[in-house]
């Protein structure tokens, strides 16, 4: 599985700082997001 972030002029990115999303910048983010996968990790995708 590939995870990606949609970056375009019409989309806001939440850097997780707790500030209003429209006021956040990349410099507020500080540390990169780290995702750890374990043996019991899974992704559930609901299909109708």
N, CA, C and O atoms as a Tripos MOL2 file, in Angstrom:
@<TRIPOS>MOLECULE
protein
  192   191    48     0     0
PROTEIN
NO_CHARGES

@<TRIPOS>ATOM
      1 N           0.8430   -1.1630    0.0000 N.3       1 UNK1
      2 CA          0.0000    0.0000    0.0000 C.3       1 UNK1
      3 C           0.8890    1.2270    0.0000 C.2       1 UNK1
      4 O           1.9330    1.2540    0.6530 O.2       1 UNK1
      5 N           0.4720    2.2310   -0.7300 N.am      2 UNK2
      6 CA          1.2060    3.4890   -0.7890 C.3       2 UNK2
      7 C           0.3270    4.5750   -0.1900 C.2       2 UNK2
      8 O          -0.8220    4.7480   -0.5950 O.2       2 UNK2
      9 N           0.8670    5.2980    0.7700 N.am      3 UNK3
     10 CA          0.1630    6.4280    1.3630 C.3       3 UNK3
     11 C           0.7760    7.7040    0.8190 C.2       3 UNK3
     12 O           1.9980    7.8090    0.7080 O.2       3 UNK3
     13 N          -0.0480    8.6600    0.4850 N.am      4 UNK4
     14 CA          0.4570    9.9160   -0.0400 C.3       4 UNK4
     15 C          -0.3650   11.0840    0.4650 C.2       4 UNK4
     16 O          -1.4610   10.9070    0.9970 O.2       4 UNK4
     17 N           0.1670   12.2600    0.2950 N.am      5 UNK5
     18 CA         -0.5290   13.4790    0.6910 C.3       5 UNK5
     19 C          -0.8150   14.2760   -0.5650 C.2       5 UNK5
     20 O           0.0750   14.5420   -1.3730 O.2       5 UNK5
     21 N          -2.0610   14.6470   -0.7130 N.am      6 UNK6
     22 CA         -2.4490   15.4570   -1.8680 C.3       6 UNK6
     23 C          -2.0150   16.8910   -1.6130 C.2       6 UNK6
     24 O          -2.4990   17.5310   -0.6800 O.2       6 UNK6
     25 N          -1.1170   17.3920   -2.4270 N.am      7 UNK7
     26 CA         -0.6370   18.7640   -2.2910 C.3       7 UNK7
     27 C          -1.0580   19.5500   -3.5190 C.2       7 UNK7
     28 O          -0.5520   19.3230   -4.6180 O.2       7 UNK7
     29 N          -1.9810   20.4700   -3.3290 N.am      8 UNK8
     30 CA         -2.3970   21.3600   -4.4030 C.3       8 UNK8
     31 C          -2.9090   22.6510   -3.7780 C.2       8 UNK8
     32 O          -3.1490   22.7080   -2.5720 O.2       8 UNK8
     33 N          -3.0730   23.6680   -4.5810 N.am      9 UNK9
     34 CA         -3.4400   24.9930   -4.0880 C.3       9 UNK9
     35 C          -4.8170   25.0230   -3.4260 C.2       9 UNK9
     36 O          -5.0740   25.8880   -2.5890 O.2       9 UNK9
     37 N          -5.7050   24.0970   -3.7820 N.am     10 UNK10
     38 CA         -7.0590   24.1220   -3.2340 C.3      10 UNK10
     39 C          -7.2430   23.2270   -2.0070 C.2      10 UNK10
     40 O          -8.3730   23.0030   -1.5750 O.2      10 UNK10
     41 N          -6.1410   22.7090   -1.4380 N.am     11 UNK11
     42 CA         -6.2120   21.7920   -0.2990 C.3      11 UNK11
     43 C          -5.3340   22.3100    0.8380 C.2      11 UNK11
     44 O          -4.2140   22.7690    0.6100 O.2      11 UNK11
     45 N          -5.8580   22.2320    2.0760 N.am     12 UNK12
     46 CA         -5.0640   22.6080    3.2440 C.3      12 UNK12
     47 C          -4.4480   21.3510    3.8440 C.2      12 UNK12
     48 O          -5.0770   20.2930    3.8440 O.2      12 UNK12
     49 N          -3.2170   21.4570    4.3570 N.am     13 UNK13
     50 CA         -2.5420   20.3370    4.9930 C.3      13 UNK13
     51 C          -2.4970   20.5960    6.4950 C.2      13 UNK13
     52 O          -2.0480   21.6530    6.9380 O.2      13 UNK13
     53 N          -2.9660   19.6230    7.2750 N.am     14 UNK14
     54 CA         -2.9340   19.7210    8.7310 C.3      14 UNK14
     55 C          -1.6170   19.1270    9.2100 C.2      14 UNK14
     56 O          -1.3940   17.9220    9.0910 O.2      14 UNK14
     57 N          -0.7390   19.9810    9.7560 N.am     15 UNK15
     58 CA          0.5650   19.5300   10.2280 C.3      15 UNK15
     59 C           0.5180   19.0570   11.6800 C.2      15 UNK15
     60 O           1.5470   18.6630   12.2290 O.2      15 UNK15
     61 N          -0.6500   19.0880   12.3060 N.am     16 UNK16
     62 CA         -0.8190   18.5330   13.6430 C.3      16 UNK16
     63 C          -0.2490   19.3790   14.7640 C.2      16 UNK16
     64 O           0.1170   18.8430   15.8110 O.2      16 UNK16
     65 N          -0.1660   20.6810   14.5730 N.am     17 UNK17
     66 CA          0.4030   21.5460   15.6100 C.3      17 UNK17
     67 C          -0.6300   21.9950   16.6260 C.2      17 UNK17
     68 O          -0.2740   22.4690   17.7050 O.2      17 UNK17
     69 N          -1.9060   21.8500   16.2930 N.am     18 UNK18
     70 CA         -2.9630   22.3190   17.1760 C.3      18 UNK18
     71 C          -3.4410   23.7120   16.8140 C.2      18 UNK18
     72 O          -4.4630   24.1660   17.3270 O.2      18 UNK18
     73 N          -2.7150   24.4020   15.9320 N.am     19 UNK19
     74 CA         -3.1340   25.7160   15.4700 C.3      19 UNK19
     75 C          -4.2440   25.5580   14.4410 C.2      19 UNK19
     76 O          -4.5160   24.4530   13.9720 O.2      19 UNK19
     77 N          -4.8820   26.6720   14.0950 N.am     20 UNK20
     78 CA         -5.8580   26.6580   13.0100 C.3      20 UNK20
     79 C          -5.1400   26.2140   11.7370 C.2      20 UNK20
     80 O          -4.0560   26.7120   11.4340 O.2      20 UNK20
     81 N          -5.7280   25.2920   10.9980 N.am     21 UNK21
     82 CA         -5.0680   24.7050    9.8270 C.3      21 UNK21
     83 C          -4.6750   25.7660    8.8050 C.2      21 UNK21
     84 O          -3.6290   25.6520    8.1650 O.2      21 UNK21
     85 N          -5.5010   26.7910    8.6470 N.am     22 UNK22
     86 CA         -5.1970   27.8250    7.6560 C.3      22 UNK22
     87 C          -4.0170   28.6970    8.0660 C.2      22 UNK22
     88 O          -3.4970   29.4530    7.2460 O.2      22 UNK22
     89 N          -3.5840   28.6020    9.3320 N.am     23 UNK23
     90 CA         -2.4550   29.3990    9.8090 C.3      23 UNK23
     91 C          -1.1710   28.5910    9.9620 C.2      23 UNK23
     92 O          -0.1190   29.1680   10.2360 O.2      23 UNK23
     93 N          -1.2290   27.2750    9.7920 N.am     24 UNK24
     94 CA         -0.0430   26.4300    9.9350 C.3      24 UNK24
     95 C           0.8670   26.5500    8.7210 C.2      24 UNK24
     96 O           0.4060   26.7920    7.6060 O.2      24 UNK24
     97 N           2.1590   26.3770    8.9520 N.am     25 UNK25
     98 CA          3.1270   26.3100    7.8610 C.3      25 UNK25
     99 C           4.0010   25.0800    8.0790 C.2      25 UNK25
    100 O           3.9450   24.4580    9.1400 O.2      25 UNK25
    101 N           4.7990   24.7320    7.0930 N.am     26 UNK26
    102 CA          5.6750   23.5620    7.1980 C.3      26 UNK26
    103 C           6.6870   23.7440    8.3330 C.2      26 UNK26
    104 O           7.1190   22.7600    8.9330 O.2      26 UNK26
    105 N           7.0670   24.9730    8.6300 N.am     27 UNK27
    106 CA          8.0210   25.2000    9.7280 C.3      27 UNK27
    107 C           7.4000   24.9100   11.0840 C.2      27 UNK27
    108 O           8.1230   24.6390   12.0430 O.2      27 UNK27
    109 N           6.0680   24.9610   11.1860 N.am     28 UNK28
    110 CA          5.3890   24.6130   12.4400 C.3      28 UNK28
    111 C           5.4300   23.1070   12.6970 C.2      28 UNK28
    112 O           5.3510   22.6710   13.8460 O.2      28 UNK28
    113 N           5.5530   22.3250   11.6480 N.am     29 UNK29
    114 CA          5.4480   20.8650   11.7590 C.3      29 UNK29
    115 C           6.5800   20.2560   12.5830 C.2      29 UNK29
    116 O           6.3480   19.2840   13.3030 O.2      29 UNK29
    117 N           7.7660   20.7820   12.5020 N.am     30 UNK30
    118 CA          8.9520   20.3230   13.2380 C.3      30 UNK30
    119 C           9.3590   18.8920   12.8730 C.2      30 UNK30
    120 O          10.2670   18.7190   12.0590 O.2      30 UNK30
    121 N           8.7310   17.8730   13.4360 N.am     31 UNK31
    122 CA          9.1430   16.4820   13.2220 C.3      31 UNK31
    123 C           8.2890   15.8150   12.1370 C.2      31 UNK31
    124 O           7.0820   16.0490   12.0690 O.2      31 UNK31
    125 N           8.9100   14.9870   11.2880 N.am     32 UNK32
    126 CA          8.1350   14.2980   10.2520 C.3      32 UNK32
    127 C           7.2320   13.2100   10.8470 C.2      32 UNK32
    128 O           7.5230   12.6590   11.9080 O.2      32 UNK32
    129 N           6.1510   12.9180   10.1560 N.am     33 UNK33
    130 CA          5.2340   11.8610   10.5640 C.3      33 UNK33
    131 C           5.9160   10.5120   10.4280 C.2      33 UNK33
    132 O           6.5620   10.2370    9.4170 O.2      33 UNK33
    133 N           5.7760    9.6820   11.4290 N.am     34 UNK34
    134 CA          6.3470    8.3390   11.3800 C.3      34 UNK34
    135 C           5.2280    7.3350   11.5850 C.2      34 UNK34
    136 O           4.4900    7.4050   12.5680 O.2      34 UNK34
    137 N           5.1070    6.4030   10.6550 N.am     35 UNK35
    138 CA          4.0890    5.3610   10.7460 C.3      35 UNK35
    139 C           4.7950    4.0320   10.9830 C.2      35 UNK35
    140 O           5.6810    3.6500   10.2190 O.2      35 UNK35
    141 N           4.4060    3.3400   12.0260 N.am     36 UNK36
    142 CA          5.0010    2.0390   12.3360 C.3      36 UNK36
    143 C           3.9620    0.9540   12.0790 C.2      36 UNK36
    144 O           2.8190    1.0590   12.5220 O.2      36 UNK36
    145 N           4.3660   -0.0800   11.3660 N.am     37 UNK37
    146 CA          3.4960   -1.2170   11.0830 C.3      37 UNK37
    147 C           3.9610   -2.3970   11.9190 C.2      37 UNK37
    148 O           5.1470   -2.7250   11.9510 O.2      37 UNK37
    149 N           3.0260   -3.0200   12.5850 N.am     38 UNK38
    150 CA          3.3180   -4.1820   13.4160 C.3      38 UNK38
    151 C           2.6280   -5.4060   12.8180 C.2      38 UNK38
    152 O           1.8170   -5.2800   11.9010 O.2      38 UNK38
    153 N           2.9510   -6.5820   13.3380 N.am     39 UNK39
    154 CA          2.3660   -7.8250   12.8180 C.3      39 UNK39
    155 C           0.8440   -7.8250   12.8780 C.2      39 UNK39
    156 O           0.1920   -8.4060   12.0100 O.2      39 UNK39
    157 N           0.2730   -7.1850   13.8870 N.am     40 UNK40
    158 CA         -1.1880   -7.1770   14.0210 C.3      40 UNK40
    159 C          -1.8170   -5.9040   13.4490 C.2      40 UNK40
    160 O          -3.0040   -5.6650   13.6690 O.2      40 UNK40
    161 N          -1.0510   -5.0780   12.7170 N.am     41 UNK41
    162 CA         -1.5870   -3.8720   12.0910 C.3      41 UNK41
    163 C          -2.4070   -4.2440   10.8590 C.2      41 UNK41
    164 O          -2.1000   -5.2140   10.1660 O.2      41 UNK41
    165 N          -3.4440   -3.4670   10.5980 N.am     42 UNK42
    166 CA         -4.2330   -3.6870    9.3930 C.3      42 UNK42
    167 C          -4.9500   -2.4030    9.0040 C.2      42 UNK42
    168 O          -5.1230   -1.4990    9.8220 O.2      42 UNK42
    169 N          -5.3570   -2.3370    7.7660 N.am     43 UNK43
    170 CA         -6.1470   -1.2250    7.2550 C.3      43 UNK43
    171 C          -7.4890   -1.7850    6.8370 C.2      43 UNK43
    172 O          -7.5630   -2.7580    6.0860 O.2      43 UNK43
    173 N          -8.5380   -1.1730    7.3240 N.am     44 UNK44
    174 CA         -9.8900   -1.6210    6.9820 C.3      44 UNK44
    175 C         -10.4700   -0.6610    5.9490 C.2      44 UNK44
    176 O         -10.5800    0.5390    6.2020 O.2      44 UNK44
    177 N         -10.8360   -1.1850    4.8000 N.am     45 UNK45
    178 CA        -11.4220   -0.3850    3.7290 C.3      45 UNK45
    179 C         -12.8530   -0.8630    3.5130 C.2      45 UNK45
    180 O         -13.0780   -1.9490    2.9780 O.2      45 UNK45
    181 N         -13.8170   -0.0490    3.9300 N.am     46 UNK46
    182 CA        -15.2120   -0.4560    3.7410 C.3      46 UNK46
    183 C         -15.6040   -0.3980    2.2640 C.2      46 UNK46
    184 O         -15.3840    0.6140    1.5990 O.2      46 UNK46
    185 N         -16.1760   -1.4670    1.7640 N.am     47 UNK47
    186 CA        -16.6020   -1.5350    0.3820 C.3      47 UNK47
    187 C         -18.1120   -1.7960    0.3730 C.2      47 UNK47
    188 O         -18.6060   -2.7410    0.9890 O.2      47 UNK47
    189 N         -18.8070   -0.9460   -0.3310 N.am     48 UNK48
    190 CA        -20.2780   -1.0830   -0.3620 C.3      48 UNK48
    191 C         -20.6830   -1.8460   -1.6020 C.2      48 UNK48
    192 O         -21.8720   -2.0730   -1.8260 O.2      48 UNK48
@<TRIPOS>BOND
     1     1     2 1
     2     2     3 1
     3     3     4 2
     4     3     5 am
     5     5     6 1
     6     6     7 1
     7     7     8 2
     8     7     9 am
     9     9    10 1
    10    10    11 1
    11    11    12 2
    12    11    13 am
    13    13    14 1
    14    14    15 1
    15    15    16 2
    16    15    17 am
    17    17    18 1
    18    18    19 1
    19    19    20 2
    20    19    21 am
    21    21    22 1
    22    22    23 1
    23    23    24 2
    24    23    25 am
    25    25    26 1
    26    26    27 1
    27    27    28 2
    28    27    29 am
    29    29    30 1
    30    30    31 1
    31    31    32 2
    32    31    33 am
    33    33    34 1
    34    34    35 1
    35    35    36 2
    36    35    37 am
    37    37    38 1
    38    38    39 1
    39    39    40 2
    40    39    41 am
    41    41    42 1
    42    42    43 1
    43    43    44 2
    44    43    45 am
    45    45    46 1
    46    46    47 1
    47    47    48 2
    48    47    49 am
    49    49    50 1
    50    50    51 1
    51    51    52 2
    52    51    53 am
    53    53    54 1
    54    54    55 1
    55    55    56 2
    56    55    57 am
    57    57    58 1
    58    58    59 1
    59    59    60 2
    60    59    61 am
    61    61    62 1
    62    62    63 1
    63    63    64 2
    64    63    65 am
    65    65    66 1
    66    66    67 1
    67    67    68 2
    68    67    69 am
    69    69    70 1
    70    70    71 1
    71    71    72 2
    72    71    73 am
    73    73    74 1
    74    74    75 1
    75    75    76 2
    76    75    77 am
    77    77    78 1
    78    78    79 1
    79    79    80 2
    80    79    81 am
    81    81    82 1
    82    82    83 1
    83    83    84 2
    84    83    85 am
    85    85    86 1
    86    86    87 1
    87    87    88 2
    88    87    89 am
    89    89    90 1
    90    90    91 1
    91    91    92 2
    92    91    93 am
    93    93    94 1
    94    94    95 1
    95    95    96 2
    96    95    97 am
    97    97    98 1
    98    98    99 1
    99    99   100 2
   100    99   101 am
   101   101   102 1
   102   102   103 1
   103   103   104 2
   104   103   105 am
   105   105   106 1
   106   106   107 1
   107   107   108 2
   108   107   109 am
   109   109   110 1
   110   110   111 1
   111   111   112 2
   112   111   113 am
   113   113   114 1
   114   114   115 1
   115   115   116 2
   116   115   117 am
   117   117   118 1
   118   118   119 1
   119   119   120 2
   120   119   121 am
   121   121   122 1
   122   122   123 1
   123   123   124 2
   124   123   125 am
   125   125   126 1
   126   126   127 1
   127   127   128 2
   128   127   129 am
   129   129   130 1
   130   130   131 1
   131   131   132 2
   132   131   133 am
   133   133   134 1
   134   134   135 1
   135   135   136 2
   136   135   137 am
   137   137   138 1
   138   138   139 1
   139   139   140 2
   140   139   141 am
   141   141   142 1
   142   142   143 1
   143   143   144 2
   144   143   145 am
   145   145   146 1
   146   146   147 1
   147   147   148 2
   148   147   149 am
   149   149   150 1
   150   150   151 1
   151   151   152 2
   152   151   153 am
   153   153   154 1
   154   154   155 1
   155   155   156 2
   156   155   157 am
   157   157   158 1
   158   158   159 1
   159   159   160 2
   160   159   161 am
   161   161   162 1
   162   162   163 1
   163   163   164 2
   164   163   165 am
   165   165   166 1
   166   166   167 1
   167   167   168 2
   168   167   169 am
   169   169   170 1
   170   170   171 1
   171   171   172 2
   172   171   173 am
   173   173   174 1
   174   174   175 1
   175   175   176 2
   176   175   177 am
   177   177   178 1
   178   178   179 1
   179   179   180 2
   180   179   181 am
   181   181   182 1
   182   182   183 1
   183   183   184 2
   184   183   185 am
   185   185   186 1
   186   186   187 1
   187   187   188 2
   188   187   189 am
   189   189   190 1
   190   190   191 1
   191   191   192 2
@<TRIPOS>SUBSTRUCTURE
     1 UNK1         2 RESIDUE 1 A UNK
     2 UNK2         6 RESIDUE 1 A UNK
     3 UNK3        10 RESIDUE 1 A UNK
     4 UNK4        14 RESIDUE 1 A UNK
     5 UNK5        18 RESIDUE 1 A UNK
     6 UNK6        22 RESIDUE 1 A UNK
     7 UNK7        26 RESIDUE 1 A UNK
     8 UNK8        30 RESIDUE 1 A UNK
     9 UNK9        34 RESIDUE 1 A UNK
    10 UNK10       38 RESIDUE 1 A UNK
    11 UNK11       42 RESIDUE 1 A UNK
    12 UNK12       46 RESIDUE 1 A UNK
    13 UNK13       50 RESIDUE 1 A UNK
    14 UNK14       54 RESIDUE 1 A UNK
    15 UNK15       58 RESIDUE 1 A UNK
    16 UNK16       62 RESIDUE 1 A UNK
    17 UNK17       66 RESIDUE 1 A UNK
    18 UNK18       70 RESIDUE 1 A UNK
    19 UNK19       74 RESIDUE 1 A UNK
    20 UNK20       78 RESIDUE 1 A UNK
    21 UNK21       82 RESIDUE 1 A UNK
    22 UNK22       86 RESIDUE 1 A UNK
    23 UNK23       90 RESIDUE 1 A UNK
    24 UNK24       94 RESIDUE 1 A UNK
    25 UNK25       98 RESIDUE 1 A UNK
    26 UNK26      102 RESIDUE 1 A UNK
    27 UNK27      106 RESIDUE 1 A UNK
    28 UNK28      110 RESIDUE 1 A UNK
    29 UNK29      114 RESIDUE 1 A UNK
    30 UNK30      118 RESIDUE 1 A UNK
    31 UNK31      122 RESIDUE 1 A UNK
    32 UNK32      126 RESIDUE 1 A UNK
    33 UNK33      130 RESIDUE 1 A UNK
    34 UNK34      134 RESIDUE 1 A UNK
    35 UNK35      138 RESIDUE 1 A UNK
    36 UNK36      142 RESIDUE 1 A UNK
    37 UNK37      146 RESIDUE 1 A UNK
    38 UNK38      150 RESIDUE 1 A UNK
    39 UNK39      154 RESIDUE 1 A UNK
    40 UNK40      158 RESIDUE 1 A UNK
    41 UNK41      162 RESIDUE 1 A UNK
    42 UNK42      166 RESIDUE 1 A UNK
    43 UNK43      170 RESIDUE 1 A UNK
    44 UNK44      174 RESIDUE 1 A UNK
    45 UNK45      178 RESIDUE 1 A UNK
    46 UNK46      182 RESIDUE 1 A UNK
    47 UNK47      186 RESIDUE 1 A UNK
    48 UNK48      190 RESIDUE 1 A UNK
